[in-house]
């Protein structure tokens, strides 16, 4: 296991990467240097093919993340555009992402969760986006993400009316995909990450890509078919079918079929 230090920590545990926001005294808000560190961790994962799942969480038992540092926003040391670079890169991560919200989420912290494929919340948490309360228009890509993933009505409740939503409502509206007691959060995230990491990575990433493109309205049928064909001609599919016949658990490698590689060249 490898572990980094700082206000945003990266730990690699086998095939699962954990990014932990570690600034609980300031509600895990992200200063400019924290955003840069977060982005650098995301970039580093691109060169770690053994990592199949990313989990994002925070330290402390009150707040998952309060978004960008308001003090730096007020002094001009941080801009909303820099935070948007982070959320755009997180949303574009090719492997499955799980956000384990250890507490309430505010502002950009709520969007960090929204960028992930799965969001596990804890009972008692709340969420609100205070942009309109301080005179800020939320960045364009962020508004699009709220509308695409939660629908326009919920997006308006959060962005325009700045409503505070509680855990049970967040689950019913689809912001949370799972809701657990706080002492079950990490175990639940670990179990989910471990389960997904054992699935066929090519198929998982292909279907994640297709789902995301459909949601965005940007699906290219030819590109999607290429991903499908790649999975159907992979060594993983052979292994999966063989494992079913032999009544054992499959061991997937993410390897493409050599014959298919030659055709693609």
C-alpha positions in Angstrom: 0.0 0.0 0.0 1.3 3.5 -0.9 0.1 6.6 1.0 0.7 10.3 0.3 0.4 13.1 2.8 -1.2 16.5 2.8 -4.6 18.1 2.8 -5.6 15.7 0.0 -4.2 12.2 0.5 -3.9 9.4 -1.9 -3.6 5.7 -0.8 -3.4 2.7 -3.1 -4.7 -0.5 -1.6 -4.4 -3.2 -4.2 -6.7 -2.5 -7.0 -8.5 0.3 -5.2 -7.4 4.0 -4.9 -8.5 6.2 -2.0 -8.4 9.9 -2.1 -9.1 11.4 1.3 -9.8 15.1 2.0 -7.8 15.8 5.2 -8.7 19.3 6.4 -11.4 18.6 9.0 -10.7 21.8 11.0 -12.0 23.8 8.0 -14.7 21.3 7.0 -12.4 19.7 4.4 -12.6 22.8 2.2 -10.1 22.9 -0.6 -7.6 25.8 -0.9 -5.8 26.3 -4.2 -2.9 24.0 -3.2 -5.4 21.3 -2.2 -7.2 21.5 -5.6 -3.8 21.2 -7.3 -2.9 18.2 -5.2 -6.3 16.6 -5.9 -5.8 17.0 -9.6 -2.3 15.6 -9.5 -3.6 12.5 -7.8 -6.2 12.0 -10.5 -3.5 12.4 -13.2 -1.2 9.9 -11.4 -3.9 7.3 -11.5 -3.9 7.3 -15.3 -0.5 5.6 -15.1 -1.7 3.0 -12.6 -3.5 0.3 -14.7 -3.8 -2.0 -11.7 -6.2 0.5 -10.1 -9.7 -0.4 -11.1 -11.8 1.7 -8.6 -11.4 5.1 -7.0 -13.0 6.0 -3.6 -13.2 9.6 -2.4 -13.9 10.4 1.2 -13.0 12.8 4.0 -11.8 12.8 7.5 -13.9 13.8 10.5 -17.5 13.0 11.3 -19.2 16.3 10.5 -18.4 17.4 7.0 -17.4 15.6 3.8 -16.4 18.8 2.0 -17.3 22.5 2.1 -16.1 23.1 -1.4 -13.5 25.7 -2.4 -11.9 27.9 0.3 -14.2 30.9 0.7 -11.3 32.9 2.2 -9.2 32.4 -0.9 -12.2 33.1 -3.2 -12.7 36.4 -1.4 -9.0 37.4 -1.7 -8.7 36.3 -5.4 -6.2 33.6 -4.6 -8.7 31.0 -5.9 -11.2 31.2 -8.7 -14.3 29.1 -9.4 -12.7 28.1 -12.7 -9.9 26.3 -10.9 -12.4 24.3 -8.9 -14.2 23.5 -12.1 -11.1 22.0 -13.7 -11.0 19.6 -10.7 -14.6 18.5 -11.0 -14.4 18.2 -14.8 -11.3 15.9 -14.4 -13.0 13.9 -11.7 -16.1 13.4 -13.8 -13.9 12.2 -16.7 -12.1 9.5 -14.7 -12.4 6.3 -16.8 -12.6 3.8 -13.9 -15.7 3.6 -11.5 -15.7 6.2 -8.8 -17.4 6.0 -5.4 -17.9 9.0 -3.1 -18.2 8.0 0.6 -19.6 11.1 2.1 -18.6 11.0 5.8 -20.7 14.0 6.6 -22.5 17.0 5.1 -21.6 18.5 1.7 -21.7 22.2 0.8 -21.1 24.1 -2.4 -18.4 22.5 -4.5 -18.3 19.6 -2.1 -21.7 18.6 -3.3 -20.5 18.7 -6.9 -17.5 16.5 -6.1 -20.0 13.8 -5.0 -22.1 14.4 -8.1 -19.0 13.7 -10.3 -18.8 10.2 -9.0 -20.7 7.1 -10.2 -21.9 6.1 -6.7 -22.5 8.3 -3.6 -22.8 6.6 -0.2 -24.1 9.0 2.4 -24.6 8.8 6.1 -27.7 9.4 8.2 -27.9 12.9 9.6 -26.0 14.6 6.8 -27.3 17.6 4.9 -26.4 19.3 1.6 -26.8 22.8 0.2 -25.2 24.9 -2.4 -24.7 28.5 -1.2 -23.7 30.2 -4.4 -26.8 32.5 -4.6 -26.5 33.4 -0.9 -23.1 35.0 -1.6 -23.9 36.5 -5.1 -22.0 33.9 -7.1 -23.3 32.3 -10.3 -22.3 28.7 -10.3 -20.0 27.7 -13.1 -21.6 26.6 -16.4 -20.3 23.0 -16.4 -21.4 22.6 -12.8 -24.9 23.8 -13.6 -25.1 21.4 -16.5 -23.9 18.5 -14.3 -26.7 19.2 -11.7 -29.4 19.3 -14.4 -28.1 16.2 -16.2 -27.7 14.1 -13.1 -30.6 15.3 -10.9 -33.0 16.9 -13.3 -33.9 20.5 -13.7 -36.4 20.7 -10.8 -33.9 19.4 -8.2 -31.1 21.5 -9.8 -33.2 24.6 -9.3 -34.1 23.7 -5.7 -30.4 23.5 -4.9 -28.9 26.3 -7.1 -31.7 28.9 -7.2 -33.7 28.3 -4.0 -30.5 27.2 -2.1 -32.6 24.6 -0.2 -31.0 22.5 2.5 -31.7 18.8 1.8 -31.5 16.0 4.4 -30.1 12.5 3.9 -33.4 10.7 3.2 -34.5 13.3 0.7 -31.1 13.2 -1.0 -31.6 9.4 -1.4 -35.1 9.7 -2.8 -34.0 12.4 -5.3 -31.1 10.3 -6.6 -28.2 12.4 -5.3 -27.3 9.6 -2.9 -27.3 6.0 -4.3 -26.9 4.5 -0.9 -27.5 5.6 2.7 -25.9 4.0 5.8 -25.1 4.7 9.4 -21.9 6.6 9.9 -20.1 3.7 11.4 -20.9 1.5 8.4 -19.6 4.0 5.8 -16.1 2.8 5.2 -16.9 -0.8 5.3 -19.7 -0.3 2.8 -17.4 1.6 0.5 -14.7 -1.0 0.8 -17.1 -3.8 0.0 -18.5 -2.0 -3.0 -15.0 -1.1 -4.3 -13.8 -4.6 -3.8 -16.8 -6.1 -5.6 -16.5 -3.8 -8.6 -12.7 -4.3 -8.8 -13.2 -8.0 -9.4 -15.5 -7.4 -12.4 -14.2 -7.4 -16.0 -12.5 -4.0 -16.3 -13.0 -3.5 -20.0 -16.7 -4.2 -19.8 -17.1 -2.0 -16.7 -15.3 1.0 -18.3 -17.2 0.6 -21.6 -20.6 0.6 -19.9 -19.6 3.5 -17.7 -18.5 5.5 -20.8 -21.7 4.7 -22.6 -23.9 5.5 -19.6 -22.1 8.9 -19.2 -22.4 9.8 -22.9 -26.1 8.9 -23.0 -26.7 11.1 -20.0 -24.8 14.0 -21.6 -26.5 13.5 -24.9 -23.1 13.1 -26.6 -23.1 9.4 -27.4 -21.4 8.5 -30.7 -22.8 5.2 -31.9 -19.7 4.2 -33.8 -17.5 4.9 -30.7 -19.8 3.0 -28.5 -19.9 0.0 -30.9 -16.1 0.0 -30.9 -16.1 -0.3 -27.0 -18.6 -3.1 -27.3 -16.7 -5.0 -29.9 -13.5 -4.6 -27.9 -15.2 -6.3 -24.9 -16.7 -9.0 -27.0 -13.3 -9.9 -28.5 -11.4 -9.7 -25.2 -9.6 -12.3 -23.2 -11.8 -11.3 -20.3 -14.9 -12.6 -22.0 -13.2 -15.9 -22.7 -12.3 -16.1 -19.0 -15.7 -15.2 -17.9 -17.4 -17.8 -20.0 -14.9 -20.4 -19.0 -15.3 -19.6 -15.3 -19.1 -20.1 -15.6 -18.6 -23.5 -17.2 -16.0 -24.5 -14.6 -18.2 -23.1 -11.7 -15.4 -20.9 -10.3 -14.8 -17.2 -9.8 -13.3 -15.5 -12.9 -9.9 -13.7 -12.8 -10.1 -10.8 -15.1 -7.0 -9.1 -16.4 -8.4 -6.4 -18.7 -6.4 -7.9 -21.6 -7.6 -7.4 -25.1 -7.6 -10.3 -27.6 -4.3 -10.3 -29.5 -6.2 -11.1 -32.8 -8.4 -8.1 -32.2 -5.4 -5.9 -31.6 -3.9 -6.9 -35.0 -7.2 -6.1 -36.7 -7.3 -2.6 -35.1 -3.8 -1.9 -36.4 
